[in-house]
Structure formats: C-alpha cells, structure tokens
Amino acid sequence: MTHRNHDPINETLAMSELDKQLLNEFQRDFPLTSTPYADIAARIGVTEQEVIARLRQLRAAGVVGRVGAVIRPHSIGTSVLAAMAVPAARLEQVAALVNGYPEVNHNYEREHRYNLWFVVTAADQDDIDAVLNDIQRRTGIRVLALPMLESYHIDVGFKLHWEPDDRDIGEINANHQ
C-alpha cells in the first residue's frame, strides 16, 4: 500500500476504545503461544473471535498492514531496501504489483525522484535478486537496491490509548530497546 497524506483511521473507521486497546496489546509482547489471539482476548476482556474479527476489519480498513514478527535484520534470511523512480501515472499500478510479492513486507511513496520504496526479505541474496529482477522485468523500471550498511533499532510501536499516568513516549521507547 502506498501512503498518501490522509488518515485512514478517521476516513474509513471510527476506532473504538476496544480497537485502541487491542492494537496496544499486540504491538509489543505478542504472546508466543499456540493461542495468541485467545491470550490477547483474555487480557482485554473479550472473546478470541472478537479479537480476530476486529483485526480483520482493521486490516480491511487499512489501519493494520500486517500482523507478524519484527526480526532483527539478517538474523534469519536477508533483506534489502529498494527504490524505484515510477512515473506518477503508474505509481498505483506498480505499487500493487510490488505488493503482490510475498517477499515484500511493505512499500511506501516518498516525495523524491525515487518515489516508491519497499523492503524485500528472503532466504538468501539469490532470492532477493530474483525478486528485484522480476519486478524490474515486469515494470520496465530500474530497481535500485540499497543494502543495509549499519543496523539501527527503530521502535515503530505507537500507543493509541493514553492514561493520565502514562510515561513520556521517550521513556517508553527507551525501555523497549
């Protein structure tokens, strides 16, 4: 999905307190059990079916892009950041094609000559190269591979429900490093 300057939460879905609580619960410390959705449901006081249904609705509305683990780069397989200079008239079409690859975990639009950026994750460099080459072949647009030179930890979790006694966001992020 490419991101434009809009707020899909407010445009397509009024988020309830339950939605916010659910999203807060699974951004960090996702239960590593055989019944993670039931575990989350028990923590927030709803049924497993409600958790699954709300996640499906949030995903369909574009609020949730994916539910899955974030693993330190190159600890399992390999990945690369890639960029393309896509003509504006083809941007949505090319973004949809890129999203069709299971190896692509997200893509986004940037205000730059290279306006479509995405991450490809695969078992090894040969698989990465195959995906990038196939995208380039199918679109006719050069794909620029930007391998990671240095690793940084960026916490992308955002608390959606604040209580008066919540700590500063900087403290929260520092504690999750």
N, C-alpha and C positions, 0 to 999 in steps of 0.2 A: 504494500500500500504506500503510495506517496503521501506525504503530509503537506497540506496546504495550510494557509493561515486561517484555520477555523477550529472550533471546539466541538468535536463530535459528541462529547458528553452532553452539552447543552443543546445541540442541534437535533440529536436523534433520540436522546434518552434522558429522562429525569432520574438522576441517581438517588435511590433511597438510602436511608441510614444503613440498611442491611447490605446494599451493594458496596458502600464505602467500607463497612466492617469486613465484608468478605474479601475485598481487594487488599485491605490492610493485612489480613491474616495470611494470604498466600504470597505476598511479595517477598517475604523473608521467612525463614524457618518453616518451609513447606514440609509437611510430615513425610518422612521417608519410611512409609509403611505400606502394607498391601491395601489399605483402605484410606488413602489420604483425604478424600472428599468427605468421608464419614467422620474422620478425625476433626476436620475443619468445622463441619456441621455441629459436632458436639461442643466445640469451643465457642461457637457463636449462637448456639441455641436454636438451630433449625434442623431440617432433615437433610440427609445426603442428596435426595432427589432435588430439593430446593437449591442446594449449592450448585449442582450440575446444571440445572435449568437456568439459573441466573448467570453462570459463566457462559453458557451457550448464547444467551440473549446479549450479554455484554460483548461477546466476541462478534456476533452478527451485527451489532451496532457500531463496531469499530473501536470500542473503548478498550478492549483487550485484544492484543495482536497475537499473542501465543501464551500458552502455559507450558513451561518447561524449565529445565535446569539451566543455570548460567555456570559454565565451567571455565576455569582459568584457561586462556588460550594455549594451545599446543600441548596440553596435558593429555588429551585424548584426541587423536587426529590432528588436523591442521586447519587453518583458516586464513583468509585474506580479505582485506577491504578492497573493493573495486569501484571504479568510477567510469561513467560514460558521458560524453557530450551528445545529448539527444536533442534533436530539433523539437521545439515546443509542441508542434502539431502532432508529434509521435510519442510524446512523453508517457501518456496514459497507456498506450498500446505496448510500448517497450517495458514499462514498469510491470504490467500484467504478465508479459512473457517471462520476465526475470522472476516474478513471484511464483511462477509455475514450477520452478526447480526446487525439489525438496532440500537441496543443499543450501539454498538461500534462506537465511533466517530473518532478515528484514531488509527493506530498502527505503530510501527517503530522498526527497527532492531537495536540492540546495540551490541557492541563488548564486550561480557561478557558471562559467563555461561548461565545466563538468557538473552537470545538474542532476544526475541520477547516481546515487552512491548505494552500495549494498555489500553485505558480508556473505561470503561463501565458506561453508565449513564442510570438510570431507575427511575421509580416512587418511589420505596422503596427497602429496603435491601433484601426482599424476591425475588424480580425480579432480582436483581443483582446476588444473589446466584444461581438462576435458570439458568441464562446465563453462569456463570462461571462453574457450574456443567455440563451443557450441552457441553460446549467446552471441558472440561476435559474428559467427557464420549466419545465424538466423536473422539478425537485425541489420547486418551490413555496417555496424558501428563499432569502431575500435573500443576494446575494453582495456582500461588502464588498471593493472594490478598494483596494489600498494601494500607490500608485505610489512608486517609489524617489525620495527627495529628495536623498540623498547616497550615494555609492558607497564601499563598504569591500571590501578584499580579505580573504577568509577562506579559509585553507588547510584543506581538508577531507580531505586525504590522511593516512592513518594507517599507520605502519609496523607490519607484523604479525610480523616476524621480527627480533629484536634480537640483535646480536652484542655481545660484551663491550666492543669498542672503538667502538660507535656513539656518535654525538654526542647531546647533550641534545636533546629534541624542540623546545625553543625555538630552538636553533641551526638545526635542520633547517627549521623553518617560516620563520625569518628569511631563510634563504638562498633560499627559493622565492618571495619577494615581488617 
